[in-house]
Amino acid sequence: MLRVEDLSVPHPRLKNKNLVEKISFSVRRGEVLGIAGLVGSGRSEVVNAIYGRIPRCGRVFVEGLGPEESRKGSGTAVAAALKAE
């Protein structure tokens, strides 16, 4: 299971501005989540923040484990397929 709570992605150059503002969702084992939106709506930023590639605020849990614990070989996979427009 993937659980995202109050995920925000701060703007890299503008203080007090977020690219993504407090989103929460969960995906259970066997489910698929699609994120749709216009160009510049923050889809890629959500995925990159979940993977820890860019700074974020909020919490991400994989199989109930936080970021540090889930990286220690839990055997759980979270994958993303990004499609350019």
Buried (B, 14 or more C-beta within 10 A) or exposed (E): BBBBEEBBBBEEEEEEEBBBEEBEEEEEEEEEEEBEEEEEEBBBBBBBBBEEEBEBBBEBBBBEBEBEEBEEEEEEEBEEEEEEE
